């Protein structure tokens, strides 16, 4: 598995570059009220395309997302069976690619909404959260990345997805293995996959590198 991430603190896109990303990824970009949200979304699409090239050495093939389902690479020639997952929080956008089912989630640690804990967390999970500010995120990132891996939206989040047992956070759930990634002390990041022995390689990609990739690809 390859995990690529980018700090977007200084990232901006011109209208021309936005059009390039739409062409490269084969996806129309969404409209956002805040520019930062738009940058996160655009960077995610660009990072997914960069990841495909990074893993396969092949040029752009585009991305498809059917309504309500997980996005996937357009794989016309069936040469590579590669899954991907995108997440973003704060100034970080991240993408995981694997030959197995994969899901990734990143969250910036701050005061976690108590109403979410009360609504979605089990009693054991609520007790686990009392250990510190980052602990609710250890649970949430596992729930999120699992849902992404199986192609279910946040609407699939239920109390029947317990991530804590006997006071300890689970390392696996329903056939998926969770792996915590240490990118930045302000963030909690978890990736899950169906392959227990899969090695995870993490690489930071600069915003300058992504823009250069965009410009030479078209």
C-alpha positions in Angstrom: 0.0 0.0 0.0 1.1 3.5 -0.8 -0.1 6.5 1.2 0.6 9.9 -0.3 -0.2 13.2 1.5 0.1 16.9 0.8 0.0 20.0 3.0 -2.2 22.5 1.2 -1.5 25.5 3.3 -0.1 27.4 0.3 -2.1 25.6 -2.4 -4.2 27.6 -4.8 -5.7 26.8 -8.2 -6.4 29.1 -11.2 -9.6 28.6 -13.2 -7.5 27.0 -15.9 -6.0 24.5 -13.5 -9.4 23.6 -12.2 -10.5 22.8 -15.7 -7.3 20.7 -16.1 -8.1 18.7 -13.0 -11.6 18.1 -14.2 -10.2 16.8 -17.5 -7.5 14.8 -15.9 -9.7 13.1 -13.3 -12.8 12.8 -15.5 -14.9 14.3 -12.7 -16.7 17.6 -12.4 -15.6 19.6 -9.3 -18.2 20.5 -6.7 -19.2 24.1 -5.7 -18.1 25.1 -2.2 -18.9 28.2 -0.2 -15.4 28.3 1.3 -12.4 28.3 -1.1 -10.4 26.1 1.4 -13.0 23.3 0.9 -12.7 23.6 -2.8 -8.9 23.4 -2.6 -9.2 20.2 -0.5 -11.6 18.6 -3.0 -9.4 19.5 -6.0 -6.2 18.4 -4.3 -7.8 15.1 -3.5 -8.7 14.4 -7.1 -5.3 15.5 -8.2 -3.5 13.4 -5.6 -5.6 10.3 -6.6 -4.4 10.8 -10.2 -0.8 11.3 -9.1 -1.1 8.1 -7.0 -2.2 6.1 -10.0 0.8 7.3 -12.0 3.1 6.8 -9.0 2.1 3.1 -8.6 1.6 2.0 -12.2 3.8 4.3 -14.2 0.8 4.9 -16.5 -0.8 8.1 -17.5 -4.2 9.4 -16.4 -7.2 7.1 -16.8 -9.8 9.1 -14.9 -12.1 8.5 -11.9 -15.7 7.4 -11.8 -18.1 7.6 -8.8 -21.6 6.3 -9.2 -24.2 7.9 -7.0 -23.8 6.8 -3.4 -20.9 4.5 -4.2 -17.2 4.5 -3.7 -15.1 6.2 -6.4 -12.8 4.0 -8.4 -10.3 4.3 -11.2 -11.5 3.9 -14.8 -9.6 0.7 -15.7 -10.4 0.0 -19.3 -7.7 -2.5 -19.9 -8.0 -4.4 -16.6 -4.2 -4.4 -16.3 -4.2 -3.1 -12.7 -6.7 -3.8 -10.0 -6.0 -0.8 -7.7 -8.3 0.6 -5.1 -8.0 4.1 -3.6 -9.4 6.2 -0.8 -9.1 10.0 -0.2 -9.5 12.0 3.0 -8.7 15.6 4.2 -8.8 17.6 7.3 -7.3 21.0 8.2 -4.3 21.6 5.9 -3.7 17.9 4.9 -5.1 15.9 2.0 -4.3 12.2 1.9 -4.7 9.3 -0.5 -4.2 5.6 0.0 -3.8 3.2 -2.9 -3.7 -0.6 -2.6 -4.4 -3.8 -4.6 -6.8 -4.7 -1.7 -9.9 -2.9 -0.4 -8.8 0.2 1.3 -10.2 3.1 3.3 -8.4 6.0 5.0 -9.5 8.9 7.3 -7.7 11.8 8.8 -9.0 14.2 11.4 -7.5 17.3 13.0 -7.7 16.9 16.8 -9.7 19.5 18.6 -12.7 19.3 21.0 -14.8 16.5 19.7 -18.6 17.2 19.5 -20.2 15.6 22.5 -23.5 15.1 20.6 -21.8 12.8 18.1 -20.3 10.8 20.9 -23.7 10.5 22.6 -25.5 9.5 19.4 -23.0 7.2 17.7 -20.7 5.7 20.4 -21.3 2.7 22.6 -20.9 2.8 26.3 -17.4 1.3 26.1 -16.4 3.8 23.5 -17.7 6.7 25.6 -15.7 5.5 28.6 -12.6 5.1 26.3 -13.0 8.8 25.2 -12.5 10.1 28.7 -8.8 9.3 28.5 -8.0 12.4 26.5 -8.9 14.8 23.6 -7.5 12.6 20.9 -9.3 9.4 22.0 -12.7 10.1 20.4 -10.8 10.6 17.1 -9.1 7.2 17.4 -12.6 5.7 17.3 -14.0 8.0 14.7 -11.2 7.5 12.2 -11.7 3.8 12.4 -15.4 4.0 11.8 -14.9 6.4 8.9 -12.1 4.5 7.1 -14.0 1.2 7.4 -17.1 2.8 5.8 -15.0 4.2 3.0 -13.4 0.8 2.4 -16.8 -0.9 1.9 -18.2 2.0 -0.1 -20.8 3.2 2.4 -21.4 6.8 3.3 -21.6 8.3 6.7 -25.2 7.4 6.8 -24.0 3.8 7.4 -22.6 4.8 10.8 -24.3 3.0 13.6 -23.8 2.1 17.2 -23.4 -1.5 15.9 -19.9 -0.6 14.8 -18.1 -0.9 18.2 -14.4 0.0 17.9 -13.6 -0.5 21.6 -13.6 -3.8 23.5 -12.5 -4.4 27.1 -11.2 -0.8 27.3 -8.9 -1.2 24.3 -9.2 0.2 20.7 -9.7 -2.6 18.1 -6.9 -3.4 15.7 -9.3 -5.1 13.3 -13.1 -5.2 12.5 -15.1 -7.4 10.1 -12.0 -8.6 8.3 -10.3 -5.2 8.0 -7.0 -4.4 9.7 -6.5 -0.9 11.1 -3.1 0.9 11.0 -2.4 4.2 12.6 -0.2 6.6 10.7 1.9 9.3 12.3 1.9 12.3 9.9 1.5 15.2 12.3 1.0 15.5 16.0 -2.2 17.6 15.4 -3.9 14.8 13.4 -5.2 11.3 13.9 -4.9 9.2 10.8 -6.0 5.6 10.3 -6.0 3.4 7.2 -7.7 0.0 6.9 -7.2 -2.9 4.5 -8.2 -6.5 4.2 -4.6 -7.7 4.0 -3.0 -8.1 7.5 0.6 -8.3 6.3 0.4 -5.5 3.8 3.2 -3.0 4.2 2.3 0.7 4.3 4.7 3.2 2.6 4.0 6.8 3.4 5.3 9.7 1.3 4.7 13.4 1.5 4.1 15.1 -1.9 4.7 18.9 -1.9 2.1 21.2 -3.4 4.7 22.4 -5.9 5.2 18.8 -7.1 1.5 18.2 -7.6 1.1 21.4 -9.6 4.1 20.5 -11.7 2.5 17.0 -12.3 -0.7 18.7 -13.4 1.0 21.0 -15.8 3.1 18.3 -17.5 0.2 15.8 -17.8 -1.8 18.0 -20.1 
